[in-house]
Amino acid sequence: MKRPGTKIFLDSGDPEETKTVLKALGWLDGQTTNPTLIAKSPEAAARKEQGQPFTNEELLEFYQHVVQKISHLIPQGSVSIETYADRTTTAADMLNQARQFNAWIPNAHIKFPTTAEGLKAAQQALAEGIRVNMTLVFSQAQAAAVYAATAGAKRGDVFLSPFIGRLDDIGQNGIELIRNIQRMYFGGDGHVMVLAASIRSIAPLQSLLGLKVDITTAPAKVLLAWAGGKDASAALTQLKSIPDEALSLNADWQSFDLHHELTDKGIAKFSEDWNSLLQAAVK
């Protein structure tokens, strides 16, 4: 099928899905992973079901093995690897993980939560030549903070991942958040690439392609349906508008309100799913 201007990433922790989508589309520009997707991967899910938990070292080795397989399949693309973070994880902890994960493959973007500690870690990671993906974004203020905190970075070194599907889940229009961020970033230098995430169906995917968002990542079922020519003829749910905010990209990043309830919930979910695979989590 014709390749759009928007880069297409697969959202998956399973290299077999990478192969399937590559065959269907003929290409992939990248892949995003996270602790929940790794927990859902067939081997990890089977071990959990059989009561055979990982040690922390084994789980990291498994994650490394997965992303190395993916990297081999899409060597010219980007593969996002997520740092572990819970409420107590410090920037130093995340940075140590980032250094380790970045050494696994040559085409990594390291995912940090869009929190104060996550942004501190990302700033130092960029200074060390590590590309970053700021994840669990749900507000324009978070997007402004990411831009300000990473000022001076090269285009392609910083991804911003708004999770539009999770906003839709609570009745807010995630596509409007993308529009607002695009308008806000239009006046900047373009160093942050918007990666629209948490895609639930073809309808938002087609909307994002129409907006010419830099990147979008979607699960295999959505990309395969899109590759198969299915359209989004079903009526869209009425969603509450998200107003555009007048925010300065030149402000100190620490002046922006980084808190969002969905960011907190996302961090809790990712850490819970990761810990569920570990030996210490088994009772």
N, C-alpha and C positions, 0 to 999 in steps of 0.2 A: 504494500500500500504506500501511498505518497507520504513522505516524511514531512511533518509540520515544522513551522518555525520554532515552536515550543519544544524544548528537550523533553523526552519521555523517559521517566524512570519507573522501574518496577519496585513496588513496596512488598518485600518478601524476605524471609530468612531461609528459603529453600532453593538451592541451586538447580533442582529439577524444574522448578517453575521458571527459572531464568532460561533454561533450554527451551521450554515450551513456548514462552512468549517470544524469544528470539526467532524461533521457527515461524511463528504466526505473523510477526511484524516484519521480520527481515533485519531488524536492528533493535538496539536498546542503547540509550545514552547514559544509563547509570542504574543503580539500585540502592534503595534505602533499607536499612535493617534497624531493629531496635530490640530490647530485651523480650518484649512480648512476642515478636515475630520469631525470635530464636526459640522461645519456649514452645511455640506452635509447630516448629519444624518437625518432620516425621520422626527423626531419630531421638530428639530430645523429648518429644511427647511420648514416644514409646517407652523410654527409660522411666519417665515419671509414672506412667500407667503401670509398669511392671515393678514399681517400688525399688528402682535402681538409681538413686540420686547421684549427682556429680559431686566431686569435691570442687572447691573453688578453682584449683589449678586445672582440673579436667574440664570444667565448664569454659574457662578461658581458652583452653586448647581447642575445644569443640568450636567455639565462636571463631577462632582464628582459622580453623580448617574450612568452615563454611565460607567466610569472606574471601579466602584464598581461591576456593573453587569459583566463586562468583567473579572475582577479579580476572581469573584466567579466561572466563567466558566473555567478558566485556573489558578487555585490557585498555581500550581507548576511552572508556567511560569512567564515571565516578562511583565509588562504593562508600556509602556512609556507614560508619561504625559508631555505636553509641556508648558513651561512658556511663558507668553506673552512678546513679545519684539518688539519694533519699534526702530527708529533711536535714540531716546532719553532715552530709558530704561537703567537704571544703573545696575551694578552688585548687588548693595544692593536691588534694586527692584526685580530683578530676584531671589535672594536668599530668600527673604521673601515669594515669591510665592512657591519656591521649598519646603520650610519648611511646608507650608500649604498643598501642593499637596502630599508630601510624607506621610503625616499623613492619607491620605484617604484610602490607601490600604497597605498591608504588602509587596507586590511584585512590587513596583514601581521602574522605572528608570526615572529620571527627565531630560527632554530635554532642553538643552541650545543651542543657536546659537553659531557657531564657530567664535566668534569675541573676541576682547580683553575683553570686559565687560562680555561676556558669559563665557570665561575661568576663569576670576577672580571669578565669582560666583561659577563655578564648583569646583574650588580648595577648597573654603570654605565649599561647600556642602559636598564634600568628607571627609573633616576634621570632619564634624558633623555626618558622617555615612550615608549620602544620596548617593545612587547610581546615576550615571549620564549617559546621552546619548548626546554626542556632535553632533549636527545635522547641516544640510545645509553645508556639506563638499564638496568642488569641486576641491581641489588641494592637492598635496602631501605636500606642505608647511604647510597647515592647519593641515594635519594629523600628521606631525612631531611636530607641536606646541602642539597638544592635548597630544601626548605621553609625551613630556617633561614637560608639565604643570601638568600632573597627575602622575608623577613618584612616585613610592612607593605604589600606590593603588593595591588592590587585583584584580586578574583576575576575571572578572564578574562584577566588580563595575564600569567599564568604557566601554561604547560602543562608537564607531565612525561610523557615518552614512554618507557615501558618496552617493550623489544622482545621480546615474549613468544615469537614464533616462533623466534628464534635460541636462546632457552633450550631450547625444545622440541627443537630440532635436536641439542642435546648431551645430551638425555635428562632435562632438568630441567623441572619443571612451571611454565611461565610464568604460567598462570592463578593459581596459588598466590601468586606474587609480587604480582600485582595485588590479591588478597585481603589480603595482609599490609600492603601500602601503604595500602589503604583503611582497614583497622583502625587503623593508626598515625595516619593523617590525621584520623580521626574526632574525635579530641580536640583538633584544631587549629581555626583560624579559617576554613578552607575556601578560602584564597586560591589554592592550587595545584590546578589541574584535571588529573586523571589521563587521559592520552590513550594508550590501549592500542594499540601498533603492532606491525608485523611479523606480521600475521594471514595464515595460510597457507590456511585453509579455512573452511567455514561453521561447523564444530563449535566452534572457539574464539570465533567471532563470536557465536554463540548463547549461549555461556557468559558472555561479557562483557555481553551485553544482560541476562541473568539477574542478574548482579552489579550492574547499574545503574551501570556505570562512566561517568564523566562524558562521555568521548569515545572513539571507536574509529576507527582509520583502516585501510582494507583496499584491496587492489588491485581493479581493475575486475572481474576474473573472479569474485572472491568476492562482491562486491556484486551483480553481475548474476545469479549463481546464487541468492543470497538473495532478490532481487526476483522471480525466477522461481518461487519457492515450493519450491525444493529443500531437503531437510532434512539433518541430520547423523546419519543412521542408522548410518553406518559405525562400527565399533568404534574407540575411541581407543587410541593407543599408551600402554602403561604408562610413566609418567614418575616420576622421583625427586622426592620431596616437598622443597619449599623451606621450612625452618622459619621461623616468625615470630620476629623479634628485638625485644627490649625496648630501644627507642632513644628518647631524649628529643629532642623537637622544639625544645627551648629551648637545646640545646647549641650551642656555636660550630661553625659549618659546617665549619671547617677541622679539627675534631677527628674527623670521620668519615673512614673509609677509602674514598676515591673510586676506587681502582684496581679494574678488572675486565678480565680478559683479552679478553672480548668487546667491551668499549669500545675497547680498543687495536686489535683486529682491524677493528672497524667504521670507525674513523678512517682506518686504512690503506686499506681498501677504497674508501671514499668519495674519498679524495685520489687514489688510483690511477685510478679511473674518470674523475675530472675531468681529471687530467693526460693521460689517454689521448686526449683530444679536442684537446689543444693542439699547436700547431706544433712547440714545443720537444721534444715527446715522440716525434715522428716521426723515425725513423732513416733 
